[in-house]
Amino acid sequence: MLLGFLRSVRCDVLYLVGDIIDLESMKRSVHWPASHSEVLRMILEKSQSGTRVVYVPGNHDDEMRFLCGRSFGNIEVVRRHVHTTGSGRRLLVLHGDEFDNVIKCGPLVTALGGAACRSLLTLNRFVHWVHDRLGRPYWSLAQHVKQRFGHAVRYVEKFQEACLAAAAEAGVDGVVCGHIHRADLLERDGLLYCNDGDWVESCTALVEDQSGQLSLLSWRANRDATRTDWEIREAA
């Protein structure tokens, strides 16, 4: 689905907001189909065609952070970045794992939560396979369950508060982040919170048009490969 998205869009700047390659999981077992290589090739091709690529490593590709501050052609690797929209809004771009200490849970809750999340993702892949076989659109079981689990909802709220506090401290107009696998676009106390989601559960991307309007797109590839359905949510 990510490959289909990259093939369908053109952009001046492409932000990769962390966890692009799950190096953490690859330490346990390696899963690397041809489509993964094609995604990387597509990103490199875009950078060579004039797209500025800004890569902000996350906690799952933490080993890449030693490259922060370096550029490789049209690809920049940074820990944080300030993006200015076409409408003049300045947004702090970061992954978000730096706020884990602010909203940390007890070790038992963390361990149980991690195990539950891995199980949900395994079931999520099965549900995706069933929907694909039946010709139904993508639906995330993991997102559905998390939205109904009180502890997960409170975690998201605390994460949003921590991100917005960082934006206020930096003197910018909002924040763009990832990390928690929960896409969202909202404004609170004059600050904009943009979480671009992921390509594991939500299959979403945050985009900006030429006027500076931000939208959260949910990728819904139609089985008829000639078109793609979009669910669009715009910023206030």
Residue, then its C-alpha position, 0 to 999 in steps of 0.5 A: m500500500l505504501l508503494g502504491f501511494l508513493r507511485s501515485v503522488r508527486c511532492d516538493v518535499l517528502y518527510l519520513v518521520g521515523d520507523i521507516i525500517d523496523l531494525e528492532s524487529m529485524k534483530r529477531s527475524v528478517h522479513w524483506p520482500a521485494s516490495h520493501s526494496e522497491v519502496l526504498r528505490m522509489i524514495l531514492e528515485k524521487s530524491q534524484s528527480g528533485t524531491r527534497v527528502v527529510y528523514v527523521p529516524g525513530n526508535h525502531d530505526d534508532e541506529m540511523r540517528f548517528l547520521c543526523g546532520r548529514s546529507f546524501g544528495n537530496i536526502e537530509v537526515v535530522r533529529r528535528h526539523v522546522h517546516t514552514t507551510g505555504s500559509g506561513r505556519r511553522l511546524l516542529v517535525l519530530h518522531g515523538d519517542e523522546f516523550d516516552n519518559v514523560i508519559k511512561c507507564g510501569p514496567l509491567v504495563t509496558a511489557l503487557g502493552g507491547a505483547a498485546c500490540r504485537s499480537l494485534l498486529t499479527l491478527n491485523r495482517f490476517v484480517h487484511w488478508v481476509h478482506d483482500r481475498l473478499g474484495r473488501p477495503y482495508w480495515s485495521l483491527a488494531q486501530h479499532v481495538k486501541q480506540r476502545f481501550g481506555h489506557a490506550v486512549r489516555y496514552v494518546e492524550k498524554f502524548q498529544e499534550a507532550c508534543l504540543a508542549a514541545a511546540a510551545e517551548a520551541g515557539v512554533d505553531g504546531v508539531v508533526c510527529g508519528h510514533i504512536h500509530r494513531a493518525d490525527l489532525l487537530e488544533r488546541d490552544g492555537l497549536l496544531y497537532c499533526n500525527d501522520g499515522d503509519w503504514v502498518e495500521s492506519c495507512t495514512a499520510l499528512v499532506e500539504d497543498q500549494s496553498g498551505q492547507l494540511s490534510l490527513l489522507s487515508w489510503r484506500a487502494n481500490r481493487d480496480a488498479t485504475r483508481t484509488d479512493w481517498e478519505i480526506r480530513e483537513a486541518a481547521 
